[in-house]
Amino acid sequence: MIDTLTERLLVSEALVVPSGFTAGATKVEPAEPGRVPGFVESAFSPLIKAAVDRCLADVTGGEAFGEEGARTGLVLATLFGDTVTADLGSKLLTSGLVANPLLFYQSVPTTILGVVARDYAITGPTTCVALRGDLRGEALDLVDMILDDGMDQVLLLGIDLATTESRPLSAHAQLTDSGPRTAAARVDTAVAFLIRRADSRPGTAPAAAAPVADEHLSNFGSLAGLVQLYFTVHAERTAAAAGAVAVNVGSALGERELRLLLREP
């Protein structure tokens, strides 16, 4: 039996797919993220910054959160992290060339989140996690825990780069052999959600929307669940119909239903 654990308010969302994508009636136009000073070669950091800027554009007007920044958490979920930087850095090392400090891939996720935190005056907790399988359940559980721990809102980011090189594909095969099976990502993708605590009582929301189904969602690999959530929410906002979207979340905390309200209760 799946019980509704809680309700959260989904304030805004954004999806950036440089190659473009269509699911149902929703189309994501191709877009080339701009450069982020201090980051080179890889699309990882520009994708994150572009997704954040789109997600928060109507919330902050492009400005910093101000006092709300102290009550805002940041969560970044990924399968591989910045595979392009990791590949370039390791190739330099194995070929005996001098390592470029900008290709120190372990620092990329936290560093770009530092840029986001600086630009939007976010001073709450920052968390980066690498998760196997579909990221949605574990990522939303982490958001829930941060909100229950006292934050007012959490900016959740999911990102993975297209897995086409032999080494990332080999690593993906090993991970899926010993864990949940997901297809390797075929497109560079970043998705963002701003989620707040809701003041309503659990179970009071209107009937939740049916998730958007599309056979091509597997192109997003471990991000498929979060991308599907984006398309489902976008379809409901466009139709101005449902007041909530139900998400069946399966993670280490068990099976449950999370309701994301699409407007203030």
BAGU-255712 format. One record per residue: residue in three letters; z, y, x of N, C-alpha, C, O, CB in turn. Coordinates in steps of 0.2 Angstrom, whole numbers, padded with zeros to 4 digits, always signed. Glycine has a CB too. Layout:
N
ALAZYXZYXZYXZYXZYX/...
END
This chain:
265
MET+0000-0006+0004+0000+0000+0000+0000+0006+0004+0004+0007+0009+0006+0000-0005/ILE-0004+0011+0003-0005+0017+0007-0001+0023+0003-0003+0024-0003-0012+0019+0008/ASP+0004+0026+0006+0007+0031+0002+0005+0038+0005+0004+0038+0011+0015+0030+0003/THR+0005+0043+0001+0004+0050+0004+0010+0052+0008+0015+0053+0005+0002+0055-0002/LEU+0009+0053+0014+0015+0056+0018+0016+0063+0017+0022+0065+0016+0013+0054+0026/THR+0011+0067+0017+0012+0074+0017+0005+0078+0015+0000+0074+0015+0015+0077+0023/GLU+0006+0084+0014+0000+0088+0013+0000+0094+0018+0005+0096+0019-0001+0091+0005/ARG-0006+0095+0020-0007+0101+0025-0013+0105+0022-0017+0103+0018-0009+0098+0032/LEU-0013+0111+0024-0018+0116+0023-0023+0116+0028-0022+0118+0034-0015+0123+0021/LEU-0029+0115+0026-0035+0115+0031-0038+0122+0030-0042+0123+0026-0040+0110+0030/VAL-0036+0127+0035-0038+0134+0035-0046+0134+0036-0049+0138+0032-0034+0138+0039/SER-0048+0132+0041-0055+0133+0043-0057+0127+0048-0053+0123+0051-0056+0139+0047/GLU-0064+0126+0049-0067+0121+0053-0073+0123+0056-0076+0127+0053-0067+0114+0048/ALA-0075+0119+0061-0082+0121+0064-0084+0115+0068-0080+0111+0070-0081+0127+0069/LEU-0091+0114+0068-0094+0109+0072-0100+0112+0076-0104+0116+0073-0097+0104+0067/VAL-0100+0110+0082-0105+0112+0087-0109+0106+0089-0106+0102+0093-0103+0117+0092/VAL-0115+0106+0088-0120+0100+0090-0126+0104+0093-0130+0106+0089-0121+0095+0085/PRO-0126+0105+0100-0132+0108+0103-0139+0106+0100-0143+0110+0100-0132+0108+0110/SER-0139+0099+0099-0146+0097+0097-0147+0097+0090-0153+0096+0087-0146+0089+0099/GLY-0142+0099+0086-0143+0100+0079-0142+0093+0075-0142+0088+0078-0150+0102+0077/PHE-0140+0093+0069-0138+0087+0065-0138+0089+0058-0136+0094+0056-0132+0084+0067/THR-0140+0084+0054-0140+0084+0046-0137+0078+0043-0138+0073+0045-0147+0085+0043/ALA-0132+0079+0039-0129+0074+0035-0128+0076+0028-0125+0081+0026-0121+0072+0038/GLY-0132+0072+0024-0132+0074+0017-0135+0081+0016-0141+0082+0018-0125+0074+0014/ALA-0132+0085+0012-0135+0092+0011-0133+0097+0016-0135+0103+0016-0133+0094+0004/THR-0129+0095+0021-0126+0099+0026-0130+0099+0033-0131+0093+0035-0119+0098+0027/LYS-0132+0105+0035-0136+0105+0041-0133+0109+0046-0131+0114+0045-0143+0107+0040/VAL-0132+0106+0052-0130+0110+0058-0136+0112+0062-0139+0108+0065-0124+0106+0062/GLU-0137+0118+0063-0142+0121+0067-0141+0120+0074-0136+0120+0077-0144+0128+0065/PRO-0147+0118+0078-0146+0118+0085-0144+0125+0088-0145+0130+0086-0153+0116+0088/ALA-0139+0124+0093-0136+0130+0096-0134+0128+0103-0132+0123+0105-0130+0132+0092/GLU-0136+0133+0108-0134+0132+0115-0128+0137+0116-0128+0143+0116-0140+0135+0119/PRO-0122+0133+0117-0116+0137+0119-0117+0141+0125-0120+0140+0130-0110+0132+0120/GLY-0113+0147+0125-0114+0152+0130-0110+0149+0136-0106+0145+0135-0112+0159+0128/ARG-0111+0152+0142-0107+0151+0148-0100+0153+0147-0098+0158+0144-0110+0154+0154/VAL-0095+0149+0151-0089+0151+0151-0087+0152+0159-0088+0148+0163-0084+0146+0148/PRO-0085+0159+0161-0084+0160+0168-0079+0155+0171-0074+0154+0168-0082+0167+0169/GLY-0081+0153+0177-0076+0148+0180-0078+0141+0179-0074+0137+0182-0069+0150+0178/PHE-0082+0139+0175-0084+0132+0174-0092+0132+0175-0096+0136+0174-0083+0130+0166/VAL-0094+0126+0178-0101+0125+0180-0103+0118+0178-0099+0114+0177-0101+0126+0188/GLU-0110+0118+0178-0114+0112+0177-0113+0108+0170-0118+0107+0167-0112+0107+0182/SER-0107+0107+0168-0105+0103+0162-0105+0107+0156-0103+0113+0156-0099+0099+0163/ALA-0107+0104+0150-0107+0108+0143-0100+0107+0140-0099+0110+0135-0112+0105+0139/PHE-0095+0103+0143-0089+0102+0140-0085+0108+0138-0083+0109+0132-0085+0098+0145/SER-0084+0113+0143-0080+0119+0142-0084+0124+0137-0080+0126+0132-0078+0122+0148/PRO-0090+0125+0138-0094+0129+0133-0093+0127+0126-0093+0130+0121-0101+0130+0136/LEU-0094+0120+0125-0094+0117+0119-0087+0118+0115-0087+0120+0109-0095+0110+0119/ILE-0081+0117+0119-0075+0119+0116-0074+0126+0114-0072+0128+0109-0069+0117+0121/LYS-0076+0131+0119-0075+0138+0117-0080+0140+0111-0077+0144+0107-0077+0142+0123/ALA-0086+0137+0111-0090+0139+0105-0087+0136+0098-0087+0140+0093-0097+0136+0106/ALA-0084+0130+0098-0081+0127+0092-0075+0131+0090-0074+0133+0084-0079+0120+0093/VAL-0071+0133+0095-0065+0137+0094-0067+0144+0091-0064+0146+0086-0061+0138+0100/ASP-0072+0147+0094-0074+0154+0092-0077+0154+0085-0075+0158+0081-0079+0157+0096/ARG-0080+0149+0083-0083+0148+0076-0077+0146+0071-0077+0149+0066-0088+0142+0076/CYS-0073+0142+0073-0068+0140+0069-0063+0146+0067-0061+0146+0061-0063+0134+0072/LEU-0062+0150+0072-0057+0156+0071-0060+0162+0069-0056+0167+0068-0053+0156+0077/ALA-0067+0163+0069-0070+0169+0067-0068+0172+0061-0066+0178+0061-0077+0168+0067/ASP-0067+0169+0056-0065+0172+0049-0058+0172+0048-0055+0175+0044-0068+0168+0044/VAL-0054+0169+0053-0047+0169+0052-0044+0175+0056-0039+0178+0054-0044+0162+0055/THR-0046+0176+0062-0044+0181+0066-0048+0187+0067-0046+0192+0070-0042+0178+0073/GLY-0054+0187+0064-0059+0192+0065-0061+0193+0073-0063+0198+0075-0056+0199+0063/GLY-0060+0187+0076-0062+0187+0083-0057+0190+0088-0058+0190+0094-0068+0191+0084/GLU-0051+0192+0085-0046+0194+0089-0040+0189+0090-0041+0184+0088-0043+0201+0085/ALA-0035+0191+0094-0030+0186+0095-0025+0185+0089-0025+0190+0085-0026+0189+0101/PHE-0022+0180+0089-0017+0178+0084-0011+0183+0083-0009+0185+0078-0014+0171+0084/GLY-0009+0186+0089-0004+0191+0089+0003+0187+0088+0004+0182+0092-0004+0196+0083/GLU+0007+0189+0084+0014+0185+0083+0013+0178+0081+0017+0174+0082+0018+0189+0078/GLU+0008+0176+0077+0006+0170+0075+0005+0165+0081+0006+0159+0080+0001+0169+0070/GLY+0003+0168+0086+0001+0164+0092+0007+0160+0095+0006+0154+0097-0001+0168+0098/ALA+0013+0162+0094+0019+0158+0096+0021+0152+0092+0024+0148+0094+0025+0163+0096/ARG+0018+0152+0086+0019+0147+0081+0013+0142+0080+0012+0139+0075+0021+0149+0075/THR+0008+0143+0085+0002+0139+0085+0002+0134+0091+0003+0136+0097-0004+0144+0086/GLY+0000+0128+0089-0001+0123+0094-0008+0121+0095-0013+0123+0091+0003+0116+0092/LEU-0010+0118+0101-0017+0116+0103-0017+0109+0104-0013+0106+0108-0019+0120+0109/VAL-0022+0105+0101-0022+0098+0103-0030+0097+0104-0034+0099+0101-0020+0094+0097/LEU-0031+0094+0110-0038+0092+0112-0038+0084+0112-0034+0081+0116-0040+0095+0118/ALA-0043+0081+0108-0043+0074+0108-0050+0072+0111-0055+0075+0109-0042+0071+0101/THR-0051+0067+0115-0057+0065+0118-0057+0058+0120-0051+0055+0120-0059+0069+0124/LEU-0063+0054+0121-0063+0048+0123-0063+0048+0131-0059+0045+0134-0068+0044+0121/PHE-0068+0051+0134-0069+0051+0141-0067+0058+0144-0067+0058+0150-0076+0050+0142/GLY-0067+0063+0141-0066+0069+0144-0073+0072+0147-0078+0071+0144-0061+0069+0150/ASP-0072+0076+0152-0078+0079+0155-0082+0074+0159-0081+0074+0166-0077+0085+0158/THR-0086+0070+0157-0089+0065+0161-0094+0068+0166-0095+0065+0171-0093+0060+0156/VAL-0098+0073+0164-0102+0076+0168-0099+0079+0175-0102+0077+0180-0106+0082+0165/THR-0094+0082+0174-0090+0085+0180-0087+0079+0184-0087+0079+0190-0084+0089+0178/ALA-0085+0074+0181-0082+0068+0184-0087+0065+0188-0086+0063+0194-0079+0063+0179/ASP-0093+0064+0185-0099+0061+0189-0101+0065+0195-0102+0062+0200-0105+0060+0184/LEU-0102+0071+0194-0104+0076+0199-0099+0076+0205-0101+0075+0211-0105+0083+0197/GLY-0093+0076+0203-0087+0077+0209-0087+0070+0212-0086+0070+0219-0081+0078+0205/SER-0087+0064+0209-0087+0058+0213-0093+0057+0217-0092+0054+0222-0086+0052+0207/LYS-0099+0059+0215-0105+0058+0219-0104+0062+0225-0107+0060+0230-0111+0060+0215/LEU-0102+0068+0225-0101+0072+0231-0096+0068+0236-0097+0068+0242-0098+0079+0229/LEU-0091+0065+0233-0086+0062+0237-0089+0056+0241-0088+0055+0247-0080+0060+0233/THR-0092+0052+0237-0095+0046+0239-0101+0047+0244-0102+0042+0248-0097+0041+0234/SER-0104+0053+0244-0109+0054+0248-0107+0058+0255-0111+0059+0259-0115+0058+0245/GLY-0100+0059+0255-0098+0062+0261-0098+0070+0261-0097+0073+0266-0101+0059+0267/LEU-0100+0073+0256-0101+0080+0255-0095+0083+0254-0090+0080+0251-0107+0082+0250/VAL-0094+0090+0255-0088+0094+0254-0087+0094+0246-0092+0096+0242-0088+0101+0257/ALA-0081+0093+0244-0080+0093+0236-0079+0100+0234-0076+0104+0237-0073+0089+0235/ASN-0082+0101+0228-0082+0108+0225-0076+0108+0221-0075+0104+0216-0088+0109+0221/PRO-0071+0113+0222-0065+0113+0218-0066+0114+0210-0062+0112+0206-0060+0118+0220/LEU-0072+0117+0209-0074+0117+0202-0075+0111+0198-0076+0110+0192-0079+0122+0201/LEU-0076+0106+0202-0078+0099+0200-0072+0094+0200-0073+0088+0200-0084+0096+0204/PHE-0066+0097+0200-0060+0093+0199-0059+0092+0192-0056+0096+0189-0054+0097+0203/TYR-0062+0086+0190-0063+0085+0182-0056+0085+0179-0056+0086+0173-0067+0079+0181/GLN-0051+0082+0182-0044+0081+0178-0042+0088+0176-0038+0088+0171-0039+0078+0183/SER-0043+0093+0179-0041+0100+0177-0045+0103+0171-0043+0108+0169-0040+0104+0183/VAL-0051+0101+0170-0055+0104+0165-0052+0105+0158-0052+0110+0156-0062+0101+0165/PRO-0050+0099+0155-0047+0100+0148-0042+0105+0148-0042+0109+0143-0045+0094+0146/THR-0037+0105+0152-0031+0109+0151-0033+0117+0153-0030+0121+0151-0025+0107+0156/THR-0038+0117+0158-0040+0124+0160-0044+0127+0155-0043+0133+0153-0044+0123+0166/ILE-0048+0124+0151-0052+0127+0146-0047+0129+0140-0048+0134+0136-0058+0123+0144/LEU-0042+0125+0139-0038+0126+0134-0033+0132+0136-0031+0136+0131-0033+0120+0132/GLY-0032+0133+0142-0029+0139+0145-0033+0146+0143-0030+0151+0141-0028+0139+0152/VAL-0040+0145+0144-0044+0151+0142-0044+0152+0135-0043+0158+0133-0052+0149+0144/VAL-0044+0147+0130-0043+0148+0123-0036+0151+0121-0036+0156+0117-0044+0141+0119/ALA-0031+0149+0125-0024+0151+0123-0024+0159+0125-0021+0163+0122-0019+0147+0127/ARG-0027+0160+0131-0027+0167+0133-0031+0172+0128-0028+0177+0126-0030+0168+0140/ASP-0037+0170+0126-0041+0174+0122-0038+0175+0115-0039+0180+0112-0048+0171+0121/TYR-0034+0170+0113-0032+0170+0106-0024+0171+0106-0021+0171+0100-0034+0164+0102/ALA-0021+0172+0111-0014+0174+0112-0010+0168+0109-0005+0169+0105-0012+0180+0109/ILE-0012+0162+0111-0008+0156+0108-0003+0154+0113-0005+0152+0119-0013+0150+0107/THR+0003+0153+0111+0008+0152+0116+0012+0145+0114+0018+0144+0117+0013+0157+0117/GLY+0010+0142+0109+0013+0136+0107+0012+0130+0111+0008+0131+0117+0012+0134+0100/PRO+0014+0124+0110+0013+0118+0114+0005+0116+0115+0001+0117+0110+0016+0112+0111/THR+0003+0114+0121-0004+0112+0122-0004+0105+0124+0000+0103+0128-0007+0116+0127/THR-0008+0101+0121-0008+0093+0122-0015+0091+0122-0020+0093+0118-0005+0090+0116/CYS-0017+0087+0128-0023+0084+0129-0022+0077+0129-0018+0074+0132-0027+0087+0135/VAL-0026+0073+0125-0025+0066+0124-0032+0062+0125-0037+0065+0122-0022+0064+0118/ALA-0032+0057+0128-0038+0053+0128-0037+0046+0124-0032+0043+0126-0040+0051+0136/LEU-0041+0045+0119-0039+0040+0114-0045+0035+0114-0051+0037+0114-0038+0043+0108/ARG-0044+0029+0113-0049+0024+0112-0051+0023+0104-0046+0025+0100-0047+0017+0115/GLY-0057+0021+0103-0058+0020+0096-0060+0027+0092-0061+0031+0096-0053+0016+0092/ASP-0060+0027+0086-0061+0033+0082-0055+0037+0083-0049+0035+0082-0062+0032+0074/LEU-0056+0044+0085-0051+0048+0087-0047+0051+0081-0041+0053+0082-0053+0054+0091/ARG-0050+0050+0075-0047+0054+0069-0040+0053+0067-0035+0057+0067-0051+0053+0063/GLY-0038+0046+0067-0031+0044+0065-0026+0047+0070-0021+0050+0067-0031+0037+0064/GLU-0027+0045+0076-0022+0047+0081-0021+0054+0082-0016+0057+0082-0023+0044+0088/ALA-0027+0058+0081-0027+0065+0082-0023+0069+0077-0019+0073+0078-0034+0068+0083/LEU-0025+0066+0070-0021+0069+0065-0014+0068+0064-0010+0072+0062-0025+0067+0058/ASP-0012+0062+0067-0005+0060+0068-0001+0065+0072+0004+0067+0071-0004+0053+0070/LEU-0005+0066+0078-0002+0071+0083-0001+0078+0080+0004+0081+0081-0006+0071+0089/VAL-0006+0080+0076-0005+0087+0073+0001+0087+0068+0004+0091+0068-0012+0088+0069/ASP+0001+0081+0064+0007+0081+0060+0014+0081+0063+0018+0085+0061+0007+0074+0056/MET+0014+0078+0069+0021+0078+0073+0022+0085+0075+0028+0087+0075+0020+0073+0078/ILE+0017+0088+0078+0018+0095+0080+0020+0100+0075+0025+0104+0076+0012+0098+0084/LEU+0017+0099+0069+0019+0103+0063+0026+0102+0061+0030+0106+0059+0014+0102+0057/ASP+0028+0095+0061+0035+0093+0059+0040+0096+0064+0046+0096+0062+0035+0086+0058/ASP+0038+0097+0070+0042+0099+0075+0043+0107+0075+0047+0109+0080+0039+0097+0082/GLY+0040+0110+0071+0042+0117+0070+0036+0122+0070+0037+0128+0069+0047+0119+0075/MET+0030+0120+0072+0024+0124+0073+0022+0126+0066+0022+0122+0061+0019+0121+0077/ASP+0019+0132+0065+0016+0134+0058+0009+0131+0058+0007+0130+0052+0016+0141+0057/GLN+0005+0131+0063-0002+0129+0063-0004+0125+0069-0001+0127+0075-0006+0135+0061/VAL-0009+0121+0069-0011+0118+0075-0019+0118+0075-0022+0117+0070-0009+0110+0075/LEU-0022+0120+0081-0029+0120+0082-0031+0114+0085-0029+0112+0091-0031+0126+0086/LEU-0034+0109+0081-0036+0103+0083-0043+0103+0086-0048+0105+0082-0035+0097+0078/LEU-0045+0100+0092-0051+0100+0094-0053+0093+0096-0049+0089+0099-0052+0105+0101/GLY-0059+0091+0095-0062+0085+0097-0068+0086+0100-0072+0090+0098-0063+0080+0091/ILE-0069+0082+0106-0075+0083+0110-0077+0077+0114-0073+0073+0116-0074+0089+0115/ASP-0083+0075+0114-0086+0070+0118-0093+0072+0120-0097+0075+0116-0086+0063+0115/LEU-0095+0071+0126-0102+0072+0128-0106+0065+0127-0104+0060+0127-0102+0074+0136/ALA-0113+0066+0127-0117+0061+0126-0116+0056+0132-0116+0058+0138-0125+0063+0126/THR-0116+0049+0130-0115+0044+0135-0121+0041+0137-0123+0036+0133-0109+0039+0133/THR-0125+0043+0142-0131+0040+0144-0132+0038+0151-0136+0033+0152-0137+0046+0143/GLU-0127+0040+0155-0127+0038+0162-0124+0031+0163-0120+0029+0158-0123+0043+0167/SER-0126+0027+0168-0124+0020+0168-0116+0019+0169-0113+0015+0166-0127+0017+0174/ARG-0113+0023+0173-0106+0023+0174-0102+0024+0168-0097+0020+0166-0104+0027+0180/PRO-0103+0030+0164-0099+0030+0158-0101+0025+0153-0096+0023+0149-0101+0037+0155/LEU-0107+0022+0153-0108+0017+0148-0105+0011+0150-0102+0007+0146-0116+0016+0148/SER-0104+0009+0156-0100+0004+0159-0093+0004+0157-0090-0001+0155-0101+0003+0166/ALA-0090+0010+0158-0083+0011+0156-0082+0011+0149-0077+0008+0146-0081+0018+0158/HIS-0087+0013+0145-0086+0012+0137-0086+0005+0135-0083+0003+0131-0092+0016+0134/ALA-0091+0001+0139-0091-0006+0137-0084-0010+0138-0082-0014+0135-0097-0009+0141/GLN-0081-0008+0144-0075-0011+0146-0069-0009+0141-0065-0013+0139-0073-0009+0153/LEU-0069-0002+0139-0064+0000+0134-0065-0004+0127-0060-0006+0124-0065+0008+0133/THR-0071-0004+0125-0072-0007+0118-0071-0015+0119-0070-0018+0113-0079-0006+0116/ASP-0072-0018+0124-0071-0025+0125-0063-0027+0124-0062-0032+0121-0073-0028+0132/SER-0059-0022+0126-0052-0023+0125-0048-0019+0120-0042-0019+0120-0048-0022+0132/GLY-0052-0015+0116-0049-0011+0111-0054-0010+0105-0059-0014+0104-0047-0004+0114/PRO-0052-0005+0101-0057-0004+0095-0064-0003+0097-0065+0001+0102-0054+0002+0091/ARG-0069-0005+0093-0076-0005+0095-0079+0001+0091-0078+0002+0085-0079-0011+0092/THR-0081+0006+0095-0085+0012+0093-0091+0012+0097-0092+0010+0103-0081+0018+0093/ALA-0097+0015+0094-0103+0016+0098-0102+0021+0103-0098+0026+0102-0109+0017+0093/ALA-0106+0021+0108-0106+0027+0113-0109+0033+0110-0114+0032+0106-0110+0024+0119/ALA-0106+0039+0111-0109+0045+0109-0116+0046+0111-0117+0045+0117-0104+0051+0110/ARG-0120+0048+0107-0127+0050+0109-0129+0057+0109-0134+0059+0112-0132+0046+0104/VAL-0124+0061+0107-0125+0068+0107-0119+0072+0109-0114+0070+0108-0128+0071+0100/ASP-0120+0078+0113-0114+0082+0114-0112+0085+0108-0115+0088+0104-0117+0088+0120/THR-0105+0085+0107-0102+0087+0101-0095+0090+0102-0091+0087+0106-0102+0081+0096/ALA-0093+0095+0098-0087+0098+0098-0085+0100+0091-0089+0103+0088-0085+0104+0103/VAL-0079+0098+0089-0077+0099+0082-0070+0102+0082-0066+0100+0086-0077+0093+0077/ALA-0069+0107+0077-0062+0111+0078-0060+0111+0070-0063+0112+0066-0063+0118+0081/PHE-0053+0111+0070-0050+0111+0063-0043+0116+0064-0039+0114+0069-0048+0105+0060/LEU-0042+0121+0060-0036+0124+0060-0032+0122+0054-0034+0123+0049-0037+0132+0060/ILE-0026+0119+0056-0022+0115+0050-0015+0118+0050-0012+0119+0056-0022+0108+0052/ARG-0013+0120+0044-0006+0123+0043-0002+0119+0039-0004+0115+0035-0007+0130+0040/ARG+0005+0120+0040+0009+0117+0035+0008+0120+0028+0006+0126+0027+0017+0118+0037/ALA+0009+0116+0023+0008+0118+0016+0015+0118+0013+0019+0114+0014+0003+0113+0012/ASP+0015+0123+0008+0022+0124+0005+0022+0120-0002+0027+0120-0006+0023+0131+0003/SER+0017+0116-0004+0017+0112-0010+0020+0106-0009+0022+0104-0003+0010+0111-0013/ARG+0022+0103-0015+0025+0096-0014+0020+0091-0014+0015+0091-0017+0030+0095-0020/PRO+0021+0086-0009+0016+0080-0009+0014+0077-0015+0018+0076-0020+0018+0075-0004/GLY+0007+0076-0016+0005+0073-0022+0003+0077-0028+0001+0075-0033+0010+0068-0025/THR+0004+0084-0027+0002+0089-0032-0005+0091-0032-0007+0095-0037+0007+0095-0032/ALA-0009+0089-0027-0016+0092-0026-0020+0089-0031-0019+0083-0033-0018+0091-0019/PRO-0026+0092-0033-0031+0089-0037-0034+0083-0034-0033+0081-0028-0036+0094-0039/ALA-0038+0079-0038-0041+0073-0035-0045+0075-0029-0049+0080-0028-0046+0070-0040/ALA-0045+0070-0024-0048+0072-0017-0055+0070-0018-0058+0066-0022-0045+0068-0012/ALA-0059+0073-0013-0067+0071-0013-0068+0065-0010-0064+0062-0005-0070+0077-0009/ALA-0074+0062-0012-0076+0056-0008-0079+0058-0001-0083+0063-0001-0082+0052-0013/PRO-0078+0054+0004-0081+0056+0010-0089+0056+0011-0092+0052+0007-0078+0052+0016/VAL-0092+0060+0014-0099+0060+0015-0101+0054+0020-0097+0053+0025-0101+0067+0019/ALA-0105+0050+0017-0108+0044+0021-0114+0046+0024-0119+0048+0020-0107+0038+0016/ASP-0115+0044+0030-0122+0045+0033-0122+0040+0039-0118+0039+0043-0123+0052+0036/GLU-0128+0036+0039-0128+0030+0044-0129+0033+0051-0128+0030+0056-0135+0026+0042/HIS-0131+0040+0052-0132+0043+0058-0125+0045+0061-0125+0048+0067-0137+0048+0058/LEU-0120+0045+0057-0113+0047+0060-0111+0043+0066-0107+0046+0070-0108+0047+0055/SER-0114+0037+0067-0112+0033+0073-0115+0036+0079-0112+0035+0085-0115+0026+0072/ASN-0119+0041+0079-0122+0045+0085-0116+0049+0088-0116+0050+0094-0127+0050+0083/PHE-0111+0050+0084-0105+0054+0087-0100+0050+0091-0095+0052+0093-0102+0058+0082/GLY-0101+0043+0091-0096+0039+0094-0089+0039+0092-0088+0039+0086-0096+0040+0102/SER-0084+0040+0096-0077+0041+0094-0076+0047+0090-0070+0047+0087-0073+0041+0100/LEU-0080+0052+0090-0079+0058+0086-0082+0057+0078-0081+0061+0074-0083+0064+0089/ALA-0084+0051+0077-0088+0050+0070-0083+0052+0064-0085+0055+0060-0090+0043+0070/GLY-0077+0050+0065-0072+0051+0059-0071+0058+0058-0070+0061+0053-0066+0047+0061/LEU-0070+0062+0064-0068+0069+0063-0075+0073+0061-0074+0078+0057-0066+0072+0070/VAL-0081+0071+0063-0087+0074+0061-0088+0073+0054-0090+0077+0050-0093+0071+0065/GLN-0086+0066+0051-0087+0065+0044-0082+0069+0040-0084+0071+0035-0086+0057+0043/LEU-0076+0070+0043-0071+0075+0039-0074+0082+0039-0074+0085+0034-0065+0075+0043/TYR-0077+0084+0044-0080+0091+0044-0086+0091+0038-0086+0096+0034-0083+0093+0051/PHE-0090+0086+0038-0096+0087+0033-0093+0086+0026-0095+0089+0021-0101+0081+0034/THR-0088+0082+0025-0085+0081+0019-0082+0088+0016-0082+0090+0011-0079+0075+0019/VAL-0078+0091+0021-0074+0097+0019-0080+0102+0018-0079+0106+0013-0070+0099+0025/HIS-0085+0103+0022-0090+0108+0021-0094+0107+0014-0095+0112+0011-0095+0107+0027/ALA-0095+0101+0012-0098+0100+0006-0094+0102+0000-0096+0105-0005-0100+0092+0005/GLU-0087+0101+0001-0083+0103-0005-0082+0110-0005-0081+0113-0010-0076+0100-0004/ARG-0081+0114+0001-0081+0121+0001-0087+0124-0002-0087+0129-0006-0080+0124+0008/THR-0093+0121-0001-0099+0124-0003-0100+0123-0011-0102+0128-0014-0105+0120+0000/ALA-0097+0117-0013-0097+0116-0021-0092+0120-0024-0092+0120-0030-0097+0109-0022/ALA-0087+0122-0020-0081+0125-0023-0078+0121-0029-0076+0123-0034-0082+0132-0026/ALA-0077+0114-0027-0075+0110-0032-0068+0107-0031-0063+0110-0034-0080+0104-0032/ALA-0067+0102-0027-0060+0099-0026-0056+0104-0022-0058+0108-0018-0061+0093-0022/GLY-0049+0103-0023-0044+0106-0020-0041+0103-0014-0037+0106-0010-0038+0108-0025/ALA-0044+0097-0013-0041+0093-0007-0046+0088-0005-0050+0086-0009-0034+0090-0008/VAL-0045+0086+0002-0049+0080+0004-0044+0075+0007-0039+0077+0011-0054+0082+0010/ALA-0044+0069+0004-0040+0064+0007-0043+0060+0013-0049+0059+0013-0039+0058+0001/VAL-0038+0059+0018-0040+0055+0024-0036+0049+0024-0030+0050+0025-0039+0060+0030/ASN-0039+0043+0025-0035+0037+0026-0034+0037+0033-0039+0036+0037-0039+0031+0023/VAL-0028+0037+0036-0026+0038+0043-0023+0031+0045-0018+0029+0042-0021+0044+0044/GLY-0026+0028+0050-0023+0022+0052-0021+0023+0060-0026+0024+0064-0027+0016+0051/SER-0015+0022+0062-0013+0024+0069-0007+0020+0070-0005+0015+0066-0012+0031+0070/ALA-0004+0021+0076+0002+0018+0078+0008+0019+0073+0013+0015+0072+0005+0020+0085/LEU+0007+0024+0069+0012+0026+0063+0011+0022+0057+0015+0022+0052+0013+0033+0062/GLY+0006+0018+0057+0004+0014+0051-0001+0017+0047-0004+0022+0048+0010+0013+0047/GLU-0003+0014+0041-0008+0016+0036-0005+0021+0032+0000+0020+0029-0011+0010+0033/ARG-0008+0026+0030-0006+0031+0026-0012+0036+0023-0017+0035+0026-0001+0036+0029/GLU-0010+0040+0019-0015+0045+0016-0013+0052+0018-0007+0053+0016-0017+0044+0009/LEU-0017+0056+0021-0015+0063+0022-0020+0067+0018-0026+0066+0018-0016+0064+0030/ARG-0017+0072+0014-0021+0076+0010-0022+0083+0013-0016+0086+0015-0018+0077+0003/LEU-0028+0085+0014-0029+0092+0017-0031+0096+0012-0037+0096+0009-0034+0091+0023/LEU-0027+0101+0010-0029+0106+0005-0034+0111+0007-0034+0113+0013-0022+0110+0002/LEU-0039+0113+0003-0044+0117+0005-0043+0124+0003-0047+0129+0005-0051+0114+0003/ARG-0038+0125+0000-0036+0132-0002-0028+0133-0003-0025+0127-0004-0039+0135-0009/GLU-0025+0139-0003-0018+0139-0003-0016+0137-0010-0019+0138-0015-0016+0147-0003/PRO-0010+0133-0010-0008+0130-0016-0004+0135-0020-0002+0134-0026-0002+0124-0014/
END
